[in-house]
């Protein structure tokens, strides 16, 4: 018998080599192994970036710190708005983790020992422990400074829930003495550190209250965020609050003045506390400075002259339109807004109406200053000539339609006069007739040509433009009926529905000085700015000479503002010829009737360099002889011109040998 045929030992069984159950088992195991390997490969290779990002988000935090705000200067480099250090003490909560845990155990054991029914929750125990630890730190500061400060528990818990990565502000607005004492006595490695931030400062303070509307103030708010190339966009981010402009130039140039954000990226513990040093640190940068066209000396002179009355003054460089003065009173001290205004300060400003910028947003009838526009309209249309005497001489009153119109208060009697004398003496009777000869449509068209129907753009936020030039079509379309001669004569002396602002009238004066119809004002200083050139007035030399003779006559003997050039007064400016025009008008302010006194001018009359407009409000009713442009507005302009003239004289005196200070005539003269 062969070996293959021998029987198997007892108990030994044989199975076919191709058992189907074993094959399926091996197949299933193989599939599972492939699935596992594939999953691992997918996690390790295809989703590696996702896991890395999750790791980063869990282990890293980003802190954004705003940069210092840029400074604002006047045209001569004097600081109008800067920043001062603001001292505070901050507490690094991330360095107190062990102390918090130890205090937690003490508080927990104390409550357990008390065996009360209402045991606090874990979250409540943690809150009590944190409060206790931070209060002890605050008490240690009070011991150094000799004060007693109670911790704001709500603020502390809010900080823990919203900004645990940022230092907690323990004490704020420390005096320099407090700062010095703490710097000397606090250990270098203490979690409490003296922190210096910056807040806005206005060095000239009360001297520039009338410029508060122009400079504006800042308020705190969230940071604008980091630049696009700042790393860590995918990380949880904490931002320190930044300052942003809320009014004036601070608001208009906020993006320029804001500093560049800096910050750091920190590793954090599972509890959320940071680990020093940071992985990335970027130093914040200061914002760009702003050089304005304002002249601090002239601005201060204007504000002193305006006093506390409701008034405004604007002064421009005739050639460039740069604004020397933009003053509105009553004003307010911007220092009251540093770092933030109290409710009492805001209530006081509101009560005085000091938030209102009268120079920019005050709209009034221009009064007799508008007679210059009537003169130009009439001369250009040929309605009358410079030497023409009107049909009805001035004897104090004239009949227009069914009513009598007076010259000022009915006591004037200018007789038969021509244009120059009518401007100098501000004869209403002359201009009633001049307006009727010219006609209202021609007057309105000329006013619009001089841009008196729309506020000129300026680098400031402003209220709604309320400038207005009426005409017969407007009156009819608005349902107010037909236009009468009475409307024309009202318009001819700057009354009725004509509405202009002090800024607009300053631009008007500057335009007349250059023999042009428009001046673009600006609050930005450019030492190399060229002279502006716009459409010419179209007056002949004879016509312009008559207009200028009347304006200069206004400021000399026999005119309505003779004290402006009176050598007997202390504010007299030797050798300065001033071309000006006074005005007084009545208007309604929220139903109350008020007066407005005007004076506009430019100087030197023979070679203009500066234009000024002053408007002073009064609560006196009716046409009051004691409240007029020559008495109430012109002296303010004179004080501004005095400072300007003195500065010009000093500049000429200090000019290098052989160099002369020239005052070129406007184009075409």
NORVEN-V11959 format. One record per residue. N is the residue number from 1. PHI is phi as a letter, one per 20 degrees, with the letter a starting at -180 (NA if undefined). Layout:
n=(N;N)
phi=(PHI;PHI)
This chain:
n=(1;2;3;4;5;6;7;8;9;10;11;12;13;14;15;16;17;18;19;20;21;22;23;24;25;26;27;28;29;30;31;32;33;34;35;36;37;38;39;40;41;42;43;44;45;46;47;48;49;50;51;52;53;54;55;56;57;58;59;60;61;62;63;64;65;66;67;68;69;70;71;72;73;74;75;76;77;78;79;80;81;82;83;84;85;86;87;88;89;90;91;92;93;94;95;96;97;98;99;100;101;102;103;104;105;106;107;108;109;110;111;112;113;114;115;116;117;118;119;120;121;122;123;124;125;126;127;128;129;130;131;132;133;134;135;136;137;138;139;140;141;142;143;144;145;146;147;148;149;150;151;152;153;154;155;156;157;158;159;160;161;162;163;164;165;166;167;168;169;170;171;172;173;174;175;176;177;178;179;180;181;182;183;184;185;186;187;188;189;190;191;192;193;194;195;196;197;198;199;200;201;202;203;204;205;206;207;208;209;210;211;212;213;214;215;216;217;218;219;220;221;222;223;224;225;226;227;228;229;230;231;232;233;234;235;236;237;238;239;240;241;242;243;244;245;246;247;248;249;250;251;252;253;254;255;256;257;258;259;260;261;262;263;264;265;266;267;268;269;270;271;272;273;274;275;276;277;278;279;280;281;282;283;284;285;286;287;288;289;290;291;292;293;294;295;296;297;298;299;300;301;302;303;304;305;306;307;308;309;310;311;312;313;314;315;316;317;318;319;320;321;322;323;324;325;326;327;328;329;330;331;332;333;334;335;336;337;338;339;340;341;342;343;344;345;346;347;348;349;350;351;352;353;354;355;356;357;358;359;360;361;362;363;364;365;366;367;368;369;370;371;372;373;374;375;376;377;378;379;380;381;382;383;384;385;386;387;388;389;390;391;392;393;394;395;396;397;398;399;400;401;402;403;404;405;406;407;408;409;410;411;412;413;414;415;416;417;418;419;420;421;422;423;424;425;426;427;428;429;430;431;432;433;434;435;436;437;438;439;440;441;442;443;444;445;446;447;448;449;450;451;452;453;454;455;456;457;458;459;460;461;462;463;464;465;466;467;468;469;470;471;472;473;474;475;476;477;478;479;480;481;482;483;484;485;486;487;488;489;490;491;492;493;494;495;496;497;498;499;500;501;502;503;504;505;506;507;508;509;510;511;512;513;514;515;516;517;518;519;520;521;522;523;524;525;526;527;528;529;530;531;532;533;534;535;536;537;538;539;540;541;542;543;544;545;546;547;548;549;550;551;552;553;554;555;556;557;558;559;560;561;562;563;564;565;566;567;568;569;570;571;572;573;574;575;576;577;578;579;580;581;582;583;584;585;586;587;588;589;590;591;592;593;594;595;596;597;598;599;600;601;602;603;604;605;606;607;608;609;610;611;612;613;614;615;616;617;618;619;620;621;622;623;624;625;626;627;628;629;630;631;632;633;634;635;636;637;638;639;640;641;642;643;644;645;646;647;648;649;650;651;652;653;654;655;656;657;658;659;660;661;662;663;664;665;666;667;668;669)
phi=(NA;f;f;f;e;f;f;f;g;f;n;e;d;d;c;f;f;d;f;f;f;f;f;f;f;f;f;f;f;f;f;f;f;f;f;f;f;f;f;f;f;f;f;f;d;f;d;f;f;f;f;f;f;f;f;f;f;f;d;c;c;d;d;d;d;f;e;f;f;f;e;d;d;e;f;d;n;e;f;d;b;c;c;c;f;c;e;b;d;d;d;e;f;f;e;d;g;f;f;f;f;f;f;g;f;f;f;f;f;f;f;f;f;f;l;f;f;e;e;f;f;g;f;f;f;f;f;f;f;f;f;f;f;f;f;f;f;f;f;f;f;f;f;f;e;m;c;c;c;e;f;e;f;f;f;f;f;f;f;f;e;d;c;f;e;e;f;e;e;e;c;c;l;f;f;g;f;f;g;f;f;f;g;f;d;f;f;f;e;f;f;e;c;f;d;d;d;c;c;f;c;d;g;e;l;f;f;c;f;f;d;g;f;f;f;n;c;d;c;e;a;f;f;f;n;f;f;f;e;f;f;n;f;e;e;f;c;d;c;f;f;d;d;c;f;d;b;l;f;g;f;f;d;g;f;f;f;f;f;e;f;c;q;b;d;d;f;c;f;g;e;n;e;f;d;e;f;f;f;c;b;c;f;f;d;f;f;f;f;c;d;e;e;f;d;g;f;f;f;f;f;f;f;f;f;f;m;e;f;f;a;b;b;c;c;c;f;g;f;d;n;f;e;f;c;b;d;c;c;f;d;b;e;f;f;f;d;d;f;b;f;f;f;f;f;f;f;f;f;f;f;e;m;e;f;f;e;f;f;d;d;e;c;b;f;f;m;f;f;f;f;f;f;f;f;f;f;f;f;f;e;m;f;b;d;g;e;f;e;f;g;d;f;e;d;o;b;b;e;d;m;d;c;e;d;d;e;m;d;n;d;e;b;e;m;e;c;d;g;g;f;f;f;f;e;l;f;f;g;f;f;g;f;f;f;f;f;f;n;f;f;f;f;f;f;f;f;f;f;e;m;e;d;b;f;f;f;b;f;b;f;b;f;f;f;d;f;b;c;f;b;g;f;f;f;f;f;e;m;e;n;f;e;d;g;f;f;f;f;f;f;f;d;m;d;m;e;f;c;c;d;g;f;f;f;f;f;f;f;f;f;g;f;e;m;c;d;b;c;e;f;b;d;d;e;c;g;d;f;f;f;f;c;c;g;f;f;n;f;f;f;f;f;f;f;f;f;f;f;f;f;f;f;f;d;c;g;n;e;e;c;f;f;f;c;e;f;e;e;f;e;f;d;g;m;e;e;d;d;b;b;e;a;b;b;d;b;d;c;l;n;e;e;c;d;c;d;d;b;c;a;b;b;f;g;e;b;f;c;c;c;c;c;c;c;c;e;b;e;f;e;m;e;d;f;e;d;b;g;f;e;d;d;g;f;f;f;f;f;f;f;f;f;f;f;f;f;f;f;f;f;f;f;e;f;g;g;n;e;d;e;e;c;f;f;g;g;n;d)
